[in-house]
Amino acid sequence: MEQGLIKQEFLRKYPYIEADIISNNIDLDVLNDIYNDYNIYKETYERQSDFIANTLRTHNKIHSVKSRVKSSERLIDKIVRKTTDRKEKYGDDFQFSVENYKEEINDLIGIRAIHIFKQDWESIHEFILNTWKVIEITANVRDGDDTKRFKDLDIQIKSRPSGYRSVHYLIEFYPTNEKVIAEIQVRTIFEEGYGEIDHQLRYSHKEIPEVLASNLLLFNRIAGSADEMASLINLLNKNLCEMESSYEKKIASKDEEIRKLKEKLKE
């Protein structure tokens, strides 16, 4: 990634971040070094991403798994956007570097585990805790959501005005002698649908037009209601299956009693 590519191709794709590069006094040579360093490790990260995804696929409550390794350009874009935040956290002298970006950017490897019913989350949660070293958990919720179970489990809760819902896990591991932090997102099918549409709109506009924002929130309420309905259907189905099983056992027991009575009458 030559500097000329940064100034021309990169800034053409991400024109809105040039002001951040200037205001935060970001060295383009450092961005170039991070870009090149990351490209060395990407293949290793891709293997680790596949391993994490395949491990999650063994859980019977997980419907599907998506995985990706952040592209090199997206990494540079995020580093530029996150510099202001890190300066507020660490002080004005902070800058991203080859030495610190792997710890500061938590989603170089991103995994999404999708399940069908909201009730399935807890067993997936236990599976993740028992499989990896989890260093942080955040439950993204909408105002008004029932957060009691998250509070009981001492999970950090983040209210999202956009209505985005998903539980995020940061896991730590060492694919090389350097630590890498991967992010696992766990959400329902309906939360996934809403999240994908919300994500596309936010990347299409610097600021979402009000007409889109209001309809997006309406869609969020519909998706949330669909989640609740799916959970209710699942609960009703479970109860009906239990009733049918109990009924079948009673019938079998009665049939056995009748059989024994018939044998006695024959005797």
Order of alpha helices (4+ residues) and beta strands (2+ residues): alpha-alpha-beta-alpha-alpha-beta-alpha-beta-alpha-beta-beta-beta-alpha-alpha
